[in-house]
Amino acid sequence: MWAAACAASPLWAQSFAVGPAGAASAPVEAAPTQPERSVSDWLMRMHEASRKRAYVGTFVVSSGSGLSSARIWHVCNGDQQMERVESLTGAPRSTFRHNDQVVTFLPESKVAQSERRESLGLFPNLLQARDSSIPEYYGAKRVGSDRVAGFDADVVRLIPRDKLRFGYRIWSEKKSGLVVKLQTLDTDGSVLEQAAFSELQLDAPVRMDKLAQMMANTAGYRMEKVEMVKTTALAEGWAMKGEVPGFKPMSCFKRPVAGPTFGPSPAGTPASPTAGASDGTLQWIFSDGLASVSLFVENFDAKRHAQEGFMAIGATQSYSQHVSDWWVTVVGEVPPQTLKAFARALERSK
């Protein structure tokens, strides 16, 4: 749900919960006292809460690769969104987002990386497609209530209608709808990855001007601009010879200097391609409204592209293969068979 190659959602909302996968307590059974919302109603409520509430909190992400945590400051003013994420585990890292502008500070190397990321909000496709097909591929059911970080929450199960996507169990704060905990479930219903706020202050006095000042203070850092040139797959000579059911193309970019190598990522974000020497990498993003899949295509380099096949870090899956003169990597929070379907459908159009 959260993995459009780190570009689709609030910086913290890539997955979440405290403790090892599967260790969360069972929610209290739902009482049949309120009308059942549709899957679209639940998702839109959560999405709007993620854009309209100010908060400060600490969240912990648990997956098969271990635990990571970060501190988040989030504030909004109309259409203006501002966020700061400070990693608490792993290498020091501070990431600021103002709408689609993102700056990441790496204190150890004294580098600040600047880039633009599209699609803000927890479920970006909801704002772009009024004729959303989400209900065709997912069902929603309120399965109980629980408390997370001191807040009462509805527990909602999102159930995929086929084997091409994962399911989710989401805890949303009762009054606002803000997602406070989430589990990603595999096709058998087992927890692949989970995360939750361990501490949360809603409507916190976060000042947008103060965060903006911190974001702009790059003194002592070497600025690196990550270039993302908007393009189309057709213009770059690529097409899909068949659709993967439910997934629609969202955007397409060319990275002038980047090579996708599946690798570790900062706390709170899915694993994603990392930089490498290349003439340019095409990133073609698809979404079914919840799950996102990125197709990365670059020139084949025998020195860097030795290993074909699948890799997984938590809920994020990766599939790489050598196709003629090209190296194709498909990344997303979807089952391996979905990634393989994308790889099979991709073809050279010129």
C-alpha positions as CSV (number, residue, x, y, z in Angstrom):
1,M,0.0,0.0,0.0
2,W,2.7,2.4,0.9
3,A,5.4,1.6,-1.7
4,A,5.4,3.7,-4.7
5,A,9.2,3.6,-4.5
6,C,9.1,5.9,-1.5
7,A,7.1,8.5,-3.4
8,A,3.4,7.9,-2.7
9,S,2.5,8.8,0.8
10,P,3.4,10.7,3.9
11,L,7.0,9.9,4.7
12,W,6.0,7.8,7.8
13,A,3.1,5.9,6.2
14,Q,4.9,3.0,4.6
15,S,3.8,0.4,7.1
16,F,3.7,-0.2,10.9
17,A,3.5,-1.9,15.0
18,V,5.5,-2.6,18.1
19,G,7.0,-6.0,18.6
20,P,7.8,-8.9,16.3
21,A,5.5,-9.7,13.4
22,G,2.3,-11.3,14.5
23,A,2.6,-10.4,18.2
24,A,-0.1,-7.8,18.3
25,S,-3.1,-8.4,20.7
26,A,-6.4,-9.4,19.1
27,P,-8.9,-6.5,18.8
28,V,-12.1,-6.6,20.7
29,E,-15.1,-8.0,18.7
30,A,-17.0,-5.3,16.8
31,A,-20.5,-4.5,18.2
32,P,-23.2,-4.2,15.5
33,T,-24.2,-0.7,16.5
34,Q,-23.0,1.3,13.6
35,P,-23.7,1.0,9.9
36,E,-20.9,-0.7,7.9
37,R,-18.8,1.7,5.8
38,S,-17.8,0.7,2.3
39,V,-14.1,0.1,1.5
40,S,-14.1,3.5,-0.3
41,D,-15.6,5.3,2.7
42,W,-13.1,3.8,5.1
43,L,-10.1,4.7,2.8
44,M,-11.2,8.2,2.1
45,R,-11.8,8.9,5.8
46,M,-8.2,7.7,6.6
47,H,-6.8,9.6,3.6
48,E,-8.4,12.9,4.6
49,A,-7.3,12.5,8.2
50,S,-3.7,12.1,7.1
51,R,-3.9,15.4,5.3
52,K,-5.8,17.5,7.8
53,R,-4.5,16.6,11.3
54,A,-1.4,18.0,13.0
55,Y,0.5,15.5,15.1
56,V,3.8,14.5,16.7
57,G,4.6,10.9,17.4
58,T,7.0,8.0,17.5
59,F,6.4,5.0,15.3
60,V,8.0,1.6,15.2
61,V,8.2,-0.7,12.2
62,S,8.6,-4.4,12.6
63,S,9.3,-6.9,9.7
64,G,11.4,-9.9,9.1
65,S,14.4,-7.7,8.7
66,G,14.1,-6.3,12.3
67,L,12.8,-3.2,14.0
68,S,13.2,0.5,13.1
69,S,11.7,3.6,14.5
70,A,11.4,7.3,13.8
71,R,10.0,10.5,15.3
72,I,7.5,12.4,13.1
73,W,6.3,16.0,13.2
74,H,3.3,16.7,10.8
75,V,1.4,19.9,10.2
76,C,-1.1,21.1,7.6
77,N,-2.6,24.4,6.6
78,G,-5.2,24.1,3.9
79,D,-3.5,22.4,0.9
80,Q,0.0,23.0,2.5
81,Q,1.5,19.9,4.0
82,M,4.8,19.9,6.0
83,E,6.5,17.0,7.7
84,R,9.7,16.1,9.4
85,V,10.9,12.5,10.0
86,E,13.9,11.8,12.2
87,S,15.2,8.3,12.2
88,L,15.9,6.8,15.7
89,T,17.6,3.6,14.5
90,G,20.3,3.0,11.9
91,A,22.3,5.8,10.3
92,P,21.2,9.3,11.3
93,R,18.8,10.8,8.8
94,S,16.4,13.7,8.8
95,T,13.8,14.0,6.1
96,F,11.6,17.1,5.5
97,R,8.7,17.3,3.1
98,H,6.9,20.4,2.0
99,N,4.1,19.3,-0.4
100,D,6.0,17.6,-3.2
101,Q,9.5,19.0,-2.3
102,V,11.6,16.6,-0.2
103,V,15.0,17.2,1.4
104,T,16.9,14.5,3.2
105,F,19.9,15.4,5.5
106,L,22.6,12.8,6.0
107,P,24.8,14.0,8.9
108,E,27.5,11.4,8.6
109,S,28.3,12.3,5.0
110,K,27.2,16.0,5.3
111,V,25.0,15.6,2.2
112,A,21.5,17.0,1.7
113,Q,19.5,15.4,-1.1
114,S,16.8,17.4,-2.7
115,E,14.0,15.9,-4.9
116,R,10.4,16.2,-5.9
117,R,7.9,13.4,-5.1
118,E,4.4,13.2,-6.5
119,S,1.3,11.8,-5.0
120,L,0.8,13.1,-1.4
121,G,-1.6,11.5,1.0
122,L,-2.0,8.0,2.4
123,F,-3.9,6.6,-0.7
124,P,-2.8,8.8,-3.6
125,N,-5.0,7.2,-6.2
126,L,-8.2,8.2,-4.4
127,L,-7.7,11.8,-5.4
128,Q,-6.9,11.0,-9.0
129,A,-9.7,8.5,-9.9
130,R,-13.3,9.2,-9.1
131,D,-14.1,5.9,-10.9
132,S,-11.9,4.0,-8.5
133,S,-11.9,0.2,-9.0
134,I,-10.8,-0.4,-5.4
135,P,-14.2,-2.1,-4.5
136,E,-13.7,-4.5,-7.4
137,Y,-10.5,-5.8,-5.9
138,Y,-10.8,-5.3,-2.2
139,G,-13.6,-5.6,0.4
140,A,-13.6,-3.9,3.9
141,K,-15.0,-5.2,7.2
142,R,-14.8,-3.6,10.6
143,V,-13.5,-6.4,12.8
144,G,-13.4,-4.8,16.2
145,S,-11.9,-1.9,18.3
146,D,-8.7,-1.5,20.2
147,R,-6.4,1.1,21.8
148,V,-3.2,2.3,20.3
149,A,-0.9,4.8,21.9
150,G,-3.8,5.7,24.2
151,F,-6.3,6.3,21.5
152,D,-9.5,4.3,20.8
153,A,-9.4,2.9,17.3
154,D,-11.6,1.1,14.8
155,V,-10.0,-2.1,13.4
156,V,-10.7,-2.6,9.7
157,R,-9.7,-5.6,7.6
158,L,-9.1,-4.9,3.9
159,I,-9.6,-8.2,2.1
160,P,-8.2,-8.7,-1.4
161,R,-10.5,-10.5,-3.9
162,D,-7.7,-12.3,-5.7
163,K,-4.2,-13.5,-5.1
164,L,-2.5,-10.6,-6.9
165,R,-2.5,-8.3,-3.9
166,F,-1.9,-8.4,-0.1
167,G,-4.5,-7.7,2.5
168,Y,-4.3,-5.2,5.4
169,R,-5.5,-4.8,8.9
170,I,-5.8,-1.1,9.8
171,W,-6.3,0.6,13.1
172,S,-7.8,4.1,12.6
173,E,-8.4,6.6,15.4
174,K,-12.2,6.7,16.0
175,K,-12.7,10.5,16.0
176,S,-10.5,11.5,13.1
177,G,-9.8,8.3,11.1
178,L,-6.1,8.8,11.3
179,V,-4.2,5.5,10.8
180,V,-2.3,4.7,14.0
181,K,-1.4,1.1,13.3
182,L,-1.3,-1.2,10.2
183,Q,-0.4,-4.7,9.4
184,T,0.3,-6.0,5.9
185,L,-1.0,-9.6,5.4
186,D,0.2,-12.1,2.9
187,T,-2.2,-14.2,0.7
188,D,-2.6,-16.7,3.6
189,G,-3.4,-14.0,6.1
190,S,-0.1,-14.1,8.0
191,V,1.5,-10.8,9.0
192,L,4.4,-9.8,6.7
193,E,5.0,-6.4,8.3
194,Q,3.4,-4.2,10.9
195,A,3.9,-0.8,12.5
196,A,2.3,1.5,15.0
197,F,2.6,4.7,16.9
198,S,4.1,3.9,20.3
199,E,3.4,7.5,21.3
200,L,1.2,10.1,19.6
201,Q,0.0,13.7,20.3
202,L,-2.9,14.7,18.0
203,D,-3.4,18.4,17.2
204,A,0.1,19.1,18.4
205,P,1.4,22.7,18.2
206,V,3.7,22.0,15.2
207,R,4.7,25.3,13.4
208,M,5.0,25.1,9.7
209,D,7.3,28.1,9.5
210,K,9.7,26.5,12.0
211,L,9.9,23.3,10.0
212,A,10.4,25.3,6.8
213,Q,13.3,27.1,8.4
214,M,14.9,23.8,9.4
215,M,14.4,22.4,5.9
216,A,16.0,25.4,4.3
217,N,19.0,25.4,6.7
218,T,21.6,23.5,4.6
219,A,24.7,25.3,6.0
220,G,27.6,22.8,6.2
221,Y,25.9,20.3,3.8
222,R,26.7,19.5,0.2
223,M,23.5,19.8,-1.8
224,E,22.7,17.0,-4.2
225,K,19.6,17.3,-6.4
226,V,18.0,14.1,-7.4
227,E,16.7,14.6,-11.0
228,M,13.4,13.1,-11.9
229,V,12.3,14.0,-15.4
230,K,8.7,13.3,-16.2
231,T,8.2,11.3,-19.3
232,T,6.0,8.5,-20.7
233,A,6.8,4.9,-21.2
234,L,5.8,5.1,-24.9
235,A,8.3,8.0,-25.4
236,E,11.0,5.9,-23.9
237,G,10.1,2.9,-26.1
238,W,8.2,0.7,-23.7
239,A,4.7,-0.7,-23.5
240,M,2.6,-3.3,-21.7
241,K,1.3,-6.1,-23.9
242,G,-1.3,-7.0,-21.3
243,E,-2.8,-5.5,-18.1
244,V,-2.2,-6.8,-14.6
245,P,-5.8,-6.8,-13.3
246,G,-6.7,-3.7,-11.2
247,F,-3.3,-1.9,-11.7
248,K,-3.4,1.4,-13.7
249,P,-0.4,3.5,-14.8
250,M,0.1,6.5,-12.5
251,S,3.3,8.2,-13.7
252,C,6.6,7.7,-15.4
253,F,10.0,9.2,-14.8
254,K,13.5,9.1,-16.1
255,R,16.4,9.3,-13.7
256,P,19.4,10.7,-15.6
257,V,21.9,9.0,-13.2
258,A,20.5,6.1,-11.2
259,G,20.5,2.4,-11.4
260,P,18.0,0.3,-9.5
261,T,19.6,-2.1,-7.1
262,F,17.2,-3.5,-4.5
263,G,18.7,-2.6,-1.1
264,P,18.0,-1.4,2.4
265,S,16.2,1.9,3.1
266,P,15.7,4.3,5.9
267,A,13.4,3.6,8.9
268,G,9.8,3.8,7.9
269,T,10.2,3.5,4.1
270,P,10.1,0.4,1.9
271,A,13.3,-1.0,0.4
272,S,13.9,0.7,-2.9
273,P,16.4,1.0,-5.8
274,T,19.6,2.6,-4.9
275,A,21.9,4.7,-7.0
276,G,24.4,3.2,-9.4
277,A,26.2,4.1,-12.6
278,S,23.8,4.1,-15.5
279,D,22.9,6.1,-18.6
280,G,19.5,6.5,-17.0
281,T,16.8,4.5,-15.3
282,L,13.1,4.5,-16.3
283,Q,10.6,4.3,-13.4
284,W,7.0,3.4,-14.4
285,I,4.6,3.5,-11.5
286,F,1.3,1.5,-11.3
287,S,-1.3,1.4,-8.6
288,D,-4.6,-0.3,-7.8
289,G,-5.5,2.5,-5.4
290,L,-3.8,0.8,-2.4
291,A,-0.8,-1.2,-3.6
292,S,1.8,0.4,-5.8
293,V,4.3,-1.3,-8.2
294,S,7.3,0.3,-9.8
295,L,8.9,-1.0,-13.0
296,F,12.6,0.1,-13.3
297,V,14.3,-0.4,-16.6
298,E,18.0,0.4,-17.3
299,N,20.8,-0.7,-19.6
300,F,22.2,-4.1,-18.6
301,D,25.6,-3.9,-16.9
302,A,27.2,-7.4,-16.2
303,K,29.3,-5.9,-13.4
304,R,26.2,-4.8,-11.4
305,H,23.4,-7.0,-12.6
306,A,24.5,-10.5,-11.8
307,Q,21.6,-11.8,-9.7
308,E,18.1,-12.5,-11.2
309,G,15.1,-13.6,-9.2
310,F,13.2,-12.5,-6.1
311,M,14.1,-10.7,-2.9
312,A,12.0,-9.6,0.0
313,I,12.3,-7.1,2.8
314,G,9.2,-7.2,5.0
315,A,6.2,-6.7,2.8
316,T,8.2,-5.2,-0.1
317,Q,9.1,-7.6,-2.8
318,S,11.5,-7.3,-5.7
319,Y,11.9,-9.3,-8.9
320,S,14.8,-8.7,-11.3
321,Q,15.6,-10.2,-14.7
322,H,17.9,-9.7,-17.7
323,V,15.9,-9.0,-20.9
324,S,18.0,-8.6,-24.0
325,D,20.1,-5.4,-23.5
326,W,18.1,-4.3,-20.5
327,W,17.8,-5.0,-16.8
328,V,14.3,-4.9,-15.4
329,T,13.5,-4.6,-11.7
330,V,9.9,-4.7,-10.4
331,V,9.3,-3.5,-6.8
332,G,6.1,-3.4,-4.8
333,E,4.2,-4.5,-1.7
334,V,2.5,-7.2,-3.7
335,P,2.9,-11.0,-4.0
336,P,5.8,-12.3,-6.1
337,Q,3.4,-13.6,-8.8
338,T,2.2,-10.0,-9.4
339,L,5.7,-8.8,-9.9
340,K,6.3,-11.6,-12.4
341,A,3.1,-10.7,-14.3
342,F,4.4,-7.1,-14.7
343,A,7.8,-8.4,-15.9
344,R,6.1,-10.7,-18.4
345,A,3.9,-7.9,-19.7
346,L,6.6,-5.4,-20.3
347,E,7.8,-5.2,-23.9
348,R,10.0,-3.0,-26.1
349,S,7.9,-0.9,-28.5
350,K,10.6,0.5,-30.6
